[in-house]
């Protein structure tokens, strides 16, 4: 199949992008890297009258440190998470996750904003926003607003972004001198969607962990905060007893669905194994 005919608009500003969407009476789609939208267009899962290309909007570009917050423009490529020095230093969990995202060709075109806006529950970057406690900067007709990651992911492919709104930037709390993080995932082949994956952010306080945040993906319709496991880790050293307690608590944090490839019981087991790996990585990196 191929995409139906559509008009193409390449705005230079957010105002022009919103005007193009409004002029299409809402029958428009925004595109950035196109790694998800283009296949959907080809299969006619989406068939907008107008395609609004955001690649020329400078307001969506750039990575800047503003005090203790790293602002990452939505058009930042997946590959930049591997190479950008500010991301590597101040958002190390993104850098740790980036090599696991698909393949180099996709990483060179796909954007962080596109991934977070789509919110595929099996994708790495949306879950890392949750683990890092990021905020999403969203532009609409009423101006700019920021939504915490804990309130952003609503349901399967549903986020706080309203029709016609644009994800502008990701605001990530900069990792401090005592910050530590770990990422891992389990997939049948490198580059495949993970059967389960996750990231962990924390602060070291001597031997103990503080401000623990854990986010898992491929375990539900959205990325999932493992709050019970976080509580089991909070204030404790990442030793064998702590790992076992966190793994037990994880059972109350996730409720994976059965599917044809990975039964729910297997996904639960893999999530417990993965959590153990994440905690051990922190211990090994001390």
N, C-alpha and C positions, 0 to 999 in steps of 0.2 A: 504494500500500500504506500501511498504518499500523502503528504499533507494537503488539505484543501487550500484553495487560493486565499490569500489574506493580504491586507495592506500592511506596509512596513513603515514604522516611524522610529527615528533615532534622535531623541531629545538630547539637549545639552545641560539641562537643569532639572531639578526635581519638579519645579513649577510646570515646565513643559511636559514632563512625563505624566503628571496628574491631569493636565489639560488634554493630552492625547487619550488617556483612559476615559475621561468624561465625554469627549467628543464621540467615542465609540459606544456611548450609552452602556458602558460596562462590559461590552462584548469584546474584551481585549485581554491579552496576557502580557505580563512583563517577562523579559528574558535577560539573563546575564551571561553565565557560561554556557547554558543550554544543554548540559549533560543529562538532565532529566526531561526537560520540556521538549527538546527536539525529537527524541524517540516517541513521546506521547503524541506529538503532532503527526509524525509519520504513521502512527497506528490509528490516528483519528480519535484517540481518547480525549484529546482537546482539539477544538476547531474554532479558535477565535477569529473574528472578522479583522482584528488589528493586532499586530505583534509590535510591542513597544520595547525596543532594544535599549537597555540601560547602560551599555558599555561606554557611552560617551558622557555620562554624568560624573563630573569630577568630584562632586560631594560624596560619592560612594567609594572614593579611593583613599588610600593612605593608611599608614599605621603610625600612631602617635602616642607617646606617654604623656598623660595629663595628670600630674600629681601622682597619686597612687592607683590610677586607673589607666589601663591600656585600651585605647580606642582603635578598633580594627574595622576599616571600611568594608562594606559588604561585598565589594568587587575584588577583594583580596583573594588570590588564587589558592587552591589547596596546597600547591607546591611551595607557596610563600611561607606556609607554616613550618616548612622544613628549613628554610634558608634565611628568613628575615631575622636579624639579630634581636630586635625588640621582642618579637614573639618568642624566640627561643629563650630569652632571659626572663621575661616577665609573664609569659603564658606557657611554661614548659610542657604542660599537659597537652596542649594543642600540637606542639612539636613532636611529642611522644606518640600521638595518635596518627599523625599525618602519613607515615609510611604504610599504614595498614589500609588506607583509603584506596580502594579499587586498584588502578594501574597508572603508570606515569602519564600516559596520554590523557587520561581523565583528570588526573591531578593538575596537569598543565593548563587545562581549560576550565575546570569546575571552580566555582567560587564558594567561599565560606558562607556568604550571605545566601546564596542559592540553596545550599545544603540545609542551613538553619531555617530558611523560609519554607522549604518543602517539608522538613521535619519527618523524614523517613524514620520509622522506629528502629530500623536495623542499621542506621548510619552512625558513624563515629562522632562527627562534630556536634550535632544537636545534643547528644548526651554529655559531651565535654562542657558545653555551655552550662548545663545543669550542675555538673561536678564543680565547676569553677565559680558558681554563683554569679554568672554574667547577667547583664541587662541588655535588652534589645532596643535599639533606637529605631523608631518607626515614624515614617512621614505620611501624613494624610492631609485632607483639605483643611483640617483645623490646626495644622502645624505639626510639631514634633512631640512625641511622647516616648517614655522609656518604660519597658515592661520587664520585671525580674524573670529570670528563667523559670523559677518555681511557679509562676503564673502564666507563662507563655505557651507551654505545650498543653493543649486541651484534650485532644482525642486523636484518633488515627488520621494523620495528615491534616489535622486542624490545629491552628495556632491562634494567638491573639491578634494576628494581622487580619484586618477587615478588607473586604473587596475594595480595590483601588488604592490601598495603602502599600507602601514600599519599605522594606527593611533597609535601613540606611547604614547602620554600624552595629558592632558588637562591643560592649563596654565590659572589659574583664578586669576584676581586681588584680592589681599587679602582685606577683608572688614576692613575698618578703624574704629576708635573709634566712629565716628558719622554716621556710616552706619546703614541703616535699610532695612528690606526686608519683603515681604509677599508672600505667595503662597496659591492658592486654586484651586479647580477644581469641576466640576459638572458631576457626573456619575450616572447612574441608580442604580448601586450597587457598593459597595466598591471593588476595584480591576478591574472593567470593564474599558475599554477605556473611557475616558472622552468625554462628548458631547462638552465641552469647558473647558479650563484650562489656567492658566497663573501664571507668577511670576513678581514681581516688586522689583527693587533695587533702592535705593536712598541714598543721604546724607542729614542729618538734618543740617539746618542752622538757629538756633533759632526755630521759628515756621514754617519756610519755608522748602521746599524740593528742593534739587539741584541734578544735575547729574542723573536725572531720566531715568531709562531704564525699559521698559515693554515688555515682550514677551508672546505671546499667542500661544496655540497649539489647534489642532482640529478645526481650522478655515480656513484652506487652505492647499495647497500641501506641504508647509514647515512651520516651526515655523515662526511667524510673529512679527516683531517689531511694536509696536503701537506708531509710531512717533508723530502723531497728539495728542494723549492722553498725551504723554510725554511732549510735548510743553505746553499743557494746565495746567500741574501740575508744571512745572519748575518755581521755585521762589515763589511758592504760598503755603499757609498753606492748609493742607488736610481737608478743611471744606466742608459743604454741597454745597456751590456754586462752589467750585473747582471740587468736584465730578461730579456735573451736567455738567460742562464745559468739563471735560475729557470724560464723557460718550457721549456727543454730538460729540466730535472730533473723537471718536473711529469709528463712522460710515464710516469715510473716510479712516480708516486704514485697514479694513478687507473686504474681498469679498468672504464669504463662499459659497460653492456650495450646491445646493439642493441634498439631498440623500433620500433614502427610509425611514430612521429612524428619521432624524432630518432635517426639511426644513431649508433653508437658513435664512428665516425671524426669525425662532425660535432661530437659533444659534446666530444671531445678538443680539437678545434680551438677551439671556443668557450671551453673552459676556459683554454686558453693565452691567448686574447685577453683574457678576463676578468682573468686574473692580471696581465697587462700594465697593464690599467686600474687595478687596485688599487694597484700599485706607483707608477704615475704620479700617482695621487691623493695619495699620501704626499709625493711630491716637490713637487707643486703647493701643498700645504698648509704647506710649511716657512715 
